[in-house]
Amino acid sequence: MSIMELQQNKSDGVYMSTGHRRQTSAEIVSEARRSLRSLATQRPFTPQEKNRQLFGESSSRARDGRPPSAFSLHARHFEAPDSRPGSGTRLSPLEHKPRVSVSLDEDGGDDEAAHPKPPVERGGTRTGSGGSRARLLRATSVSKIPPMTPNAKNMSPEARIGGDQPDDGDNLHSADITEHKTKSSSETDLHKQRRPQIDVSSPSGSKPDADDSEDESVFWNTKVLPVLQEFESFAGGDAVSDEIVGQLCNSCNGLHDALAERGMLGRQCKKRSGILRILFRLIDVGSDRLNLTLAKLILALNVSGNNLLNICKLVFKISRNANNDALFLNGSILDSLVSLLQCEDVWSKGEAVLYCVGSLKLLSGNSALSRLLLDKGFIGVLMQLSKRLMHSPSATSANVNTHRSDGEGQQIITGHILVQVTAALRNIADQSESRPSFLSNKAFSTLCLILENHRNDLDVCINVARIFSKLSTYTECCHALAETPRCCSLFLELLGKHSRKQDLVVRLLFTLGNLTAKSTEAREQVYEEERGMDVLLDLFQAYQNTSSPPEQRLSPEREDVLVKLIRLLANLAIHPTVGTALAANTLCVQLLLEVLECRSVQESEELVINAVATINNLSFYPSQSSVIRSQHTHISQLLLKLLLGSSMDAVLEATRVFGNLSQIKDVRRFVMQHKVEQFVITLLDSKSPDVCFSACGVLINLSADPDNRAMLSAEGAVQKLVDCLRDFGPQDWHLAAVVCQTLWNCSLDGELQHAQELLEILRLYTDREALQWPSEDGVRQVQEARWELLFLPVAERLRQRLHIENTTGIIQ
């Protein structure tokens, strides 16, 4: 017991009783065996989603108001950056200075910013990536990209993939005319197969050093151009073999490495827009393996806007197929995705970030990928992302309505992303290796902040509750969560707000049960929270609801909530203030007794056992206002049914309650009248020290009454107690001390049976040198302390009495 007295009355009988006083050293040592016990239970089961998607089947979000998980994606959905079209017509220059040409997508804008953009064609026909060009003459493409030559004057625009643009404006003009004259005869080829025109000339006005230009040309011709030529040979929709896909992937990786070696990734490459055009076309080959390799390179080229969104969608689409997990495991695309989540301006990439973290969420369900993400600091990245999401950018516009609509949009996308973030963390939490990372990144305070800011978002709340229910089963995480400010208050608030959401309620109750099992501060916080106990008892009433139809009342979901809730009450009752208050709470006691009245061990074993264990903790407090003590007769009758049942766990819990209630004389009379003592005596034959300890708790109180001692001896109690002392003494000195106290009571009326055998056992057990102690120093210190503080005083006293009896035949 946590506070246990071995109290003697005037007739020298000893009772197991409790009192509110300062603990002695013996009581502190005896914490390992106490009547007040915290309860354990299984963590709520979370079934794995059948389909990989952004939002699960049970999502609270309306299907028509959330981003889709299924979509088609082809090369045409990507925006090719603007390039200067090869036109045979040269208009007169404008009088003012030409503006820098702007790409249809910001991806290409930086590459050709120095080239003037041709004016709109006559006749009002617009030139653009999405519209037709009504030109009299068109430049055609070739099936293969020719190698780069130092003199590109007579080359088509397509052939100028890496060519240096002439510096002189007249030469540039002549090149265009020559191109028109030499290529106009092949106009019809364009209708058969269009090849993208790629203008990668140097920025206007810049004159690079000749050696640098030559070096760059060599690099382009040897490292880049052959790869692009290989890519150009594949048209969208062509069927390709796995072998060819492998070659394309190797070429793509080689191109990535070559550009990285030259420092030309990101937006550093002048020819970036041309490379991107060709890479986008390869997406239509339709290979997940190739597309994932392309995505890695395209992300490395720092695309943005619609192209970034589409690439993230492409990766998400691939990640939906569990058969593709090996592709992510063997490639390095994970680094690119994790890096994307570290962007500072998350708002400009909102939907792209959504699909990116959504992909990682799906992949984190694979244990191997989950561990790989852990090694990349995934938890810390998600924590930082969450913090940025919860700090909305400051508004700069004076338009209040614009502010409001932007804020609402940000809140919506923030919620969508946080669903993915918390779901990924939920998956990662399954890995035991994740706990240090959760602790070092102070994840619990951030998760509580998410919970507080998004308390109306059930998807976010359930995901966070699942994380807590997993991690709080570990001691170090449990203490870290208990120390998080307002966590208990927040849980109670959510329990009141979402009381009908069983999957959320059961996990919050389970987490609170874990906290209160290990933390005194958590018990105090729950009890002191305004209306905190009212919320719990309201839940008890709602889910107990004896008036509801049996199929609802006995549903597994409802019962699971009650199991977790009653366990929480039992753990709260360990605190003296809380336990005394709950024992005096008529509604609380009534609901517990209803469980015993309406449920059977056969149909609801864990629920019934938890209810009895909670009554045991409440019966520990001998307050005059205790409803448990005032209803001892009714409770004894309910316990008697459990003693006659087949569940040994229920028998053990019922015996523990009788150990507390048998301090009441009427209960002792009830026990003897109904022959309960016979059943208790047989429990001493158990191989379990816990069962024997509980039986001794009842017998020590029964043997304190002179009228009961002779009957107990006649029923063989003394012999079984001696056997129990011999078998369990060195293993459990606390149990040995209680056995000696019970034997002391039994010896008060005269000669004690089996006294000689008992005396020999006591001589051996009171000799420190004769005992065998554990070799481990820490275990030995605990064992010696229990032996010296708990067992030795009462054993020496009993031994002296037996010695006197043995020498004089007189009981002192």
N, C-alpha and C positions, 0 to 999 in steps of 0.2 A: 504494500500500500504506500501511497505517497506520504501519508501522515498516519502512522499507525502507533497505537499505544497497546501495550499489554497491561491492562488495568486489573488491579486486584480489589475485591470487595472485602468486607470485614471477615468473611469466612475463608479468606485466602484463595477464593476461586478466581480464575483469570478469564477475562472476556476479550474478544477482538472488538475494539471500538475505535472511534475516531474523535478527534477534537481539534479545535482551531488554536493551535499553539505553535511556537517556534520549533522547527525540526531539530532533532538531535542528530549527531553524527551517524547513529545507527539507522535512522530513518532515511538519511540522505543516501547511505550505501544501499538501502533496500529499494531504491527506485526501480531496479530491474524487475521487481515483482510487486506490483501494486494493484489494489482493487480498482483504482481509476485507470482505465485503459483507453488508449486511442484505437480506433478501428481502421482497418484497411479494407479496400474493395478493389474490384477490377476497374481499369480505365474504360470509359465508354468506347464502344466499338465504332470505328469510322470506316465504312466500306469504301473501297477504292472506286473512283469514277469509272464507269464502263467506257465512256468515250472521252477522248482527249479534246478538250475545247476550252474556250476562254472562261465560260461560266457553266457550272454544273447543272444537272437536271433540277436540283432543288434550289436553284438560285432564286432570290426574291425579285430580281430584275425582270421587267417585262421584255419579252423576246424582241418586240419591235422597237425597243428603245435602247438597245445595247449593241456594241460593235459585233459584227458577225464572226463566226469561227470558220465558216465554209465560204469560199469564193473562188472564182477562176482568175488566173493571173498569167499573162502572156507578155511577150516582148512589146507589144503595142501599148501596153499600159505604162511603159516607161517613157519618160520625156527625153528625147535626144537633145542635147544642148545645141543652140544655134551655131551654125557655121556660115561663112560667106558662100552663097551659091555661085557656082561657075556659070556665068551668064555671058552670052556673046554680045550683049548690048551694053554699051557704056553710056550712061547719062552724063550730062554736064554737071560739073561739081557745084555744090551749093555754095552760096556766097558766105554763109557763116561757117564757123568751125564745126565739123561733124561731131556728133555726140558719140560716146562710147556705145558700141552695140551691146544689147542686153539679151541674154539667153532666155528662151522660153522657160527654162528651169535654172535656178541659181547655180546648178552644178557646172554649167558650161560658161557662165558669165565671165569668170576670171580668166579663162583660157584665151579668149579672143577679144579682150576688152579694147585692144588698140585698133582693131579693124573697123573702118566705117561700115555701117549697115546699109546695104543698097536700098534706095527708095522704092516705094510701092510701084509695081508695074502699071503701065498705062492700061486703061480700061477698068480700073478699080479692082483688078484681081489681087488678092492679098497673098503674100508669101508667108508660109508658116509650116510648122511641123505637122499640123493637123489638117491643113487644107490643100487643095490642088493648086498647081502653079500653071496659069494660062500663059505660057511663054511660047514665042514663035519657034525658038530653038532650044534644045536641051542638051546638056552635056551628059554623056553616057558613062556607065561604069564598066569595069572589066571584071572578069571572073576571079582573077588573082591579082594581088597587089604587087606591082613590079618593084624590084629593089630600088633603093634610093640612090640617085646619082648626084654628083655635085652640081650639075647644071640642070635645073628643073624647069627651064624656060618653056620647053615644048611638052611638058607633062600635063596630063589631065588632073583636075582637082583631086580625083580619087587616088592618083598615083603620088600625090604630094603628102602622103601620110606623115613622113618624117622630113620632108624637104624644107630647106631654109627658104623663106620667102625673099624674093629680090628686094633690095633696099630702095631701088629707084622706082618712082611711081610710073614712069613711062614703060619701063620693062615689064612691070606688073600688068599694065594695060595690054601690052603686046602679047604677053603670055596668054591672056584671056582670049584675045582674038585668034591667036594661033590654035589654041585649044578648040575653039568653036569651029575653025575651018577643018581641022584634021579629024574631028570626032563627029561631025554632024551626020556623016553617012551611016553611022551605027545607031541612029535614033531608035530604031525598032527594038534594039537589044534591051532598052530600058523597060519596056513593057513585059519582057520575059522574066527579068529578075533584076530588081533594083538593088543597087549596092549603095550603102551610105556614103555620102561625100564627106571627107574628113579634111578639114583645114587646120593644120597645126603649125602654121608659120609663126615666126618670131613676132613679138609685139612691134607695132609700127614705131619707127624712130629709134629703135635700139640696135646697136651694131656690136654684137658680141665679138670677143677676141677670136681671131682666125683659128688659133690652136684649140680653143675651147669648142668652137663650132665643129671643127673637124673631129675632135674627140667624141662629141655628142653624136655626130653623124655615124661614126664607127660603132658606137654603142647601139644606136637605133637600128642600123643595118644588121648587126650580128646578134643582138639579144632580143629586140622587140619585134622588128619587122617580120622575121620568119614565123613567130608565134601568131601574129595578126593575120598573116597570109594563110596559115593553117586554119584559123578560126573562120576566115572569110569563105572557105570552101564548103562550109556547112550551111545550108538554107534551113529556115525554120520548118519544122514538121518532118524533116528527113529522118527516116528510121536509121538508127546507128546501133552498132553492136556494143556489148559491154567492153570489149577490147578497145574500141575507138573512144568510148567514154573515158576509159582509163587513161588513154593517151592525151585526150583533151584536158583532163584534170591535172595530169603531170605538167602539161604545157602551161596551164593556168597558174599552177604553183610556181613553175619556173619563172614566169613573167612577174609574179608577185615578188619573188626573191630578188630578181634582177632590178626591179624598180626600187625595192627597199635598199639594196646595196648602193644605189646611186642617190638615195635620199629623195626619190621622186614620187613617193606615195603622198597621200593627202591631196592638197591642191598645189603641190610644188611642180607637178609635171605640166609642161607647156602643152603637150599633146594629149592631155587627159581626156578631153571631150571626144576625140577620135577613138581612143581606146574604149571609152564607155559605150559608144555606139555599137561597137562590135561585140562587146561583152553582153549587152542587153539582147542582141539578136540570138545569142546562143541559148538563152533561156527557153526558147521554143523547141530546143532539142528534146526537152521533156524528161531529163534524167535528174532524179533527186540528188544523186551523188555529184553530178556536174553542177547543178544549181547551187548546192551548198558551197562548192569550191568557188564558183563565180561570186556568190554573196560575200565570201571572205575578202576577195580582191576588190569588189565594188565598194564595200564598207571601208576598206583601207584607202580607197581613193576619195574618201570623205564626201560622199554624195549627201544631198540634203533635200528638203522639200518632199515632193511627191515621190521621187526616186528612193529616198530613204525609207519612206513609209512602205512602198511596194517591196523593197528588199526585205524589210522586217516581216511583212506579210508572207513573203516567199519562204523565209526561214520558219515562220510559225506553221505554215502549211506542211512543210517537210517534217517538223517535229511532232505533228499530230499522229504520225504513223510510228508506232513503237518499234517496228522493224528497222526504222532508220536510226535508232539510238546509237548503233555501232558507228555510223558515219560521224556523229558528234563526238563520240568517244575517241575515235582515231584521228580526227582532224583538229585544227586549232581555231575553229570558228567560235568556240566558247569565249576565247579571249576577246574577240571582236565584240561579241554581244555584251559581255560584262563591262568592257570599256565604254560602250555606248551608254550604259546606265549611269556612268560617272559624269555625263555632260552637265555643265552648270545650268544652261538654259533649257531646263526640262520642258518648259511651257511651249517653246517653239517646235518641239519634237514630240508633243504629247501622245498622239496616236501611234507614232512609230515606237516610242518607249513602251506603250501598252502592249503591242505585239511582240516586242523584244523580250520584255519580262514575262509575257505570257508563254513564249517559247521556253524560256528557262524554267518556268513553273512546271510545264509538262515534262521536261527533261529531268527535273529534280526528283520525279517519281521513280526514276531508275537509280538504284542504290549506288552503282558504280559511278554514274554521272554526278550523283549527289555528293559523293566523296571528292570527286574531281573539282566540283564547284567550291566545296569547302576549302580546298587547297588554294584556290584563287581569291580567297577573302570575300566570298559571295555574301556572307551575312553582314559584314561591315559595309559593303557596297549598297545592299538593300536598306540598311539602317540610314545611311546618308541620303539615299534617294527619298526615303520616307520623310525625312526632316525637310528636304527641299520642297517636297510636294505640299507639306503642311504650312509652308511659309509662302503665301501667295505673293507674286510680285506687286510692288506698289503701283497704284494707278497713276497715270500721268495725264489722262484726258480729263477735260472739264465736263464732259458729257456724262451726267449721272446715269442716264438710261444705258449708255454704252458700258459704263462701269458695271452696272447691274447684270447685263446680259453676259459680259465677259466673265464676271465673277461666277455666275451660274454655270457657264460652260466649263470653267476651270474646275469648279467643284465636282461636276459630273465626271470629267476625265480623271481627276484625282481619285475619285471613288473607284472608278474602273481599274486604274493602275494599282491602287492599294489592295484590291481584291486579289490581283495576281501576285503582288509582293507578299501578302500574308499567306497565300496558299503555297507559295514557294517555300517560305519559312516553315510552314506546317510540315511540308515534305522533308525538309532538311532536319527538322527536329527529331525525326525518327533515327537519325544517326547518332550513336553515343559520342562520336568524336566532335559533334557540333556544340556540346555543352560549354567547353571553354570559350568558344567563339561568341556564343550568346552572352556569356558573362563578361568577357573582356570588352565587348562593344556596347555594354550597358543596354542590351536589347529590351529588358523588361520595362524600363521607364519609357522608352520610345513606343513600345507596343501599347502601354497603358495610355499614352498620349493619343495614339491612333484610335484606340477604343473610345476615349473621351470625345474626340473631335468628330467621330463618325458613329456615334451611338445609335443613330437611326438607320444605319446601313447594316442590315442583318447579315449580308454576305461577309463583310469585314468583321463584324462582331463574332460570328461563328468561327471564322478562320483563326482569329486571335485566341478565342476560347480553346480551340483545339491545340494551339501551340502551348498555352499555359497548362492544359490538362496533361500534355505529354511531359513537359519539362519539370513540372512541380512534383513529379514522382521521384525526382532526384534531390537529395538533401541540400546540396550546395545551391541548386537553382531555386529550391523552395524557399530557402532563407533569403536569397537575393530578391525574390518576388515579394516576400513578406515585408522586406525593408523598403519597397517602393512606395512612396507616399500615395495615399488615397486609393491604393489598389483594392482593398476590401470594401471601401465605401463605393467605389465604382462598380464592383461586382454586384453589390446589393442593389444599387440603383438600376442596373440592367436587369436583374432578376425581377424587380418590380415592374419595369417598363415592358419587358418581353416575357411575361410569365407564361404565356401560352406556347411559346416556341420551345418545345421539348428538347430539341437537339442542342440549343444554346443553354437552356436552364440546367440540363443534366451535367454539362461540362463545367459550368461556373460553380455548381455545387460540389462537383468532384474536386476542383481546384481549391475551393475554400476548405474542403475537408482535409486536403493535403497540408494546407497552410496551418490550420488549427491543430493538426496532429503533431506538428513540430515546433510551433511558435506560440509562446505565451502572449506575445504582443498582438499576434493576429487574433487570438481569442478575445482579447480586450477590445481591439478595434471593432470587431463584428458586434460585440455586445453593446459597446458605447455608441455605435452609429445610430443616429436618430431614426427610429422606426425600423432598425435593422432586424430585430427579433420579430417584429410584426410582419415584415416581409416574409420571413422564413415560415412562420406559423400560418400565414395566409396561403403560401404555397402548399404546405402540409394539408390544409383543409381542401384546397382545390384538387389536388391529385389523389387524396384519399377518397373523398366524396362517396361515402357509402350508399348514397341514394341513387347514384348513376347505375345504368344497366351493367350486369356482370361482365359482358364482353368488353366494356370500356374500363370498368374498375380493375379488371384483372389483366389488362393489356400489358405486354412486356415493357413498353415505353413508359407508361405511368409507374410501373413497379420500379423501374430503374431509377426514376427521379426520386421516389420515396426512399429507396436504399441509400442513395447519396445524401439525401436530406437528413435522414435519421442518423446516419454516420456523422454528419456535420454537428448535429445536436449533441451526440455522445462526446465528440472531441471538444466541443465548447464547454461541456460540463466538467471537464478536468480542472478548469479554473474555479477556485472556491467561490468567488463572487457570482460567476455565471451559473455554476452548478446549483448553488443555493437558490438563486432566483428561478431557475428552470424547475427545480423540485417543488417550488411553491406556486408555479404557474398551472392553474387548473386546466386550461385549454391544452397545454403541451402534454401533460400527463394523460388527459382524456384521449388525445389522438394516439398516443403510444399504446394505451390499453385497447383502443379500437383495433389496432393491428393484431394484437394477440387474440382478440375476440373474433375477428372476422377472417383471419388468415390461418392457414394450417402450414405446418412445417413441410409437409409433402409438396404443396403447390408453390410456396414462397419461402423457401428455407432461409436465404440470406436476409430477406426483409424481416422475418420473425426474429432471427438471431440478433440482428442489429437493434431491433426494438428492445429486446431483453437486455442487451449490453448497455443500452442507453438508460434503461430503468436501473440497472446495477450501479452505473455512475451516479445517478441522481439519488439512489438510496444510501449512498455513502455519507450524505450530509444529514446529521440528526437534528435539523432545525425543527422548532415547534410548528413552524408554518408549512412544513413539508407535506404536500399532498400525497406523496409516495408513502410516507409513514402513516398518514391517517387512513389510507386505503389498503393497509397491509393485508387484511383478510382477503379481499377480492384479488389482490395480486398473488397471494399465496395459492389461491385456488387455480389461477391461470398457470402458475408455475408448475403446479402438481401435474397438470396434463402434459407439460413438456418433459417432465422427469420420466413419465411412462411411455414416451415416444421412442422412436428408433434412431433419432439424430443425436449422436454423441456430442456434437457442437452445441446443440440446444440444451442438452443435459448439463453440460459444463457451465453455460451461461446462467441457467436457472439455479444451479448450486451456488454460484457466486452471489446471486441476489439473496438467497437464503442465508448466506454467510453474513450479509449486512443486516437483513431484517430479523435474524434470529437473536439479535440483541434485545428485541421486544419480547416480553414474557408471553404474550398471547400467541406470537408466532412460534415460539418454542413449544407451546402446548399443542398448536396445530400440527407441527412436525411429528410429535410423539403420537398424537391421536391417529394420524393417517399413516403411521409406520414409515414415514419418510426417512427416519434415521437408518433403517435397515438398508435402504437403497444407497444412502450416503456412505455407510460402512463398506459396502461392496465396491465403491469407487476407489477405496484405498488399495485395491488389487491392481489398479491401472498401472501401466508402464509409463504413464505420462506424469511428470512432476507437477504440471499445472493442474491436472485433475485431482491429484492427491492434496495439493495445497488448498484447492477450493473445498474439498471434503473436510479437511482439518478446520477450515474457517467455520463450518457449521458445527462440528463436533466440539470444538473448544468452547463455544457458547452453550451447547446442550449440556456438556459435562460440568458446567459451572453450577447447575441446579442439582442439589443432593438427590432429589427424586429420580433423576435421570441416570445417575452414575451406575447403579446396579444393573439397570437394563442394558446400558451400553456395554458393560463388561460381559454380561451374559450373552450378548450377541456377537462377541468376539472382537470388539473394537480394540482392546489393548494389544492382543497378539498382532493384529494387522498394523497397528501403529508402530510397534517394535520392528516389524518387518520393513515397514516404510522407512524408518530411521536408518536401519542397516543398509538398505539398498540405495537410498538417495542422499544420505548424509554428506559424504565428501563431494558430491556433485552440486548440491544445492543447500548451502548452510542456512539460508532463510527458511526453507521448508523444514529442515532439521530442527530449527528453533521453535517453529509452530507445533511440530510433533511433540517436542519436549514439554511445551506448555499444556498441550492436551493431556499428556500422560500425568503431568503434575495434578491437573484437576481430577483425573480418574483415581489418583492415589489418596485423595483427601479423606476418604471414609474408612481406610484401613489397609490391609495387606493388598499390595499390587501384584496382580498376576505377572508371571514371567519376569520377576524383579531381577533374578540373577543374570539372566541373559541380557537384560537391559543394562545392568551395571557393567558388564564386560564391554558392551558397545561404547558406553560413555567413557570408560577408562581409556579406551583406544582413541576415541574421537577428541578427547580433551588434552591429549599429549601432542604438542606441536611437532616434536621431533619424530614421532611415530607415523605421522601423516605424510602422504606423498603429494607434493605440490607441483603445479604445472611448471614446466621449464621456462616458459616465456615470462619475462620479468613483469610486464604490465598485467597479464592475466593473474600471475601469482599475487601481486599486490592487492588486487581486487578480492581475490579469494581469501587471502589472509585477513583483510579488513572485515569482510563479512563474518568469517569464523570468529574473530576476536570480539566484534561489536554486537553481533546478532546471536550467535549460537553459544559461545563459551559462558556468558553469565547465567543463562537459564539452565544450561547443561550441568554446570558446577553445582548449582543449587539443587537440581534434581538428583545428582549423584550423591551429594551429602545426605539427602533424605534417605535414599536407598541404602547407603552405607550404614547409617544408624539403624535402620530396620533390620539389615542383615546381621548386625552385631548384637542388638538388644532385643529385636523382635517388637520394637515399639515405633510406631509412626509418630514423628514430631510434627 
